[in-house]
Amino acid sequence: MLVDGLPGVEITVRAEVPALGLGGPAVSFSVTGRAVEEAPE
């Protein structure tokens, strides 16, 4: 994957959280983030 022409990484997190507290129904959602890959030093 490229980010502005540079090598990049993409992370997707999928989670279910209770909408109305611990006893409430679960709501599913996902979030995706992208960033330029950095070389380790």
N, C-alpha and C positions, 0 to 999 in steps of 0.2 A: 504494500500500500504506500502511496506517496502523499505527502503533505506539503503543498507548495513546491513540488518537485524534489523533495528530500525524503529519504526513507522514514517511514513512520510506523506507529503501532496503534491498534484500536482495541479498546477494552469495553466489554458489555457486561453490565451487572443486571441480573434479573432477581427480583425479590417480591415477597408477599408480606405485607404488613397489615396488622389489624386496624381497620378504619375507625372503630369506636372504642378503643382501649383493648385490653388483653382478651376480653370475652367476645369482642365484636367480629363481624365477618371480615375475611381477608380481602385486600385489594392488591392486585398484581400490577407491577410496573417494571419497566426496563429503562436503563440509562446507558448511553454510549458516549465514550470520550475518545478523542484522537489527539495524538501528540507526535512531534518530531522525535525520532529515536536518537538517543544520545549514546556515544561511545563510553564505556566504563574507563575510569582513570586509574 
